[in-house]
Amino acid sequence: MKKERLPTKDTEDCVVPFHPVPPDELVRYSVMRDPHSERDIAGYVEGQARDETVLHVEKVKQEVVVGDTYEIWDVTTDKGKR
């Protein structure tokens, strides 16, 4: 098990929380949101994992490769990340 280090004088200005942010709070920190696409992705994930409920959907990145657009999504369900 990894041992947590206490902040030192050099690192006390930069604090990384040791606990995850609850899914219902993550929406407050999303800069650019597309509610329609979020619903589409949530519906897709719930259709593929029928025993899970989507709690949070966030678009991480979008890239165009040889003319095709690819999107990367971060999805949190009641059973963890997908």
Buried (B, 14 or more C-beta within 10 A) or exposed (E): EEEEEEEEEEEEEEEEEEEEEEBEEBEEEEEEEEEEEBEEBBEBBBEEBEEBEBBBBBBEEEEEEEEEEEEEBBBBBEEEEB
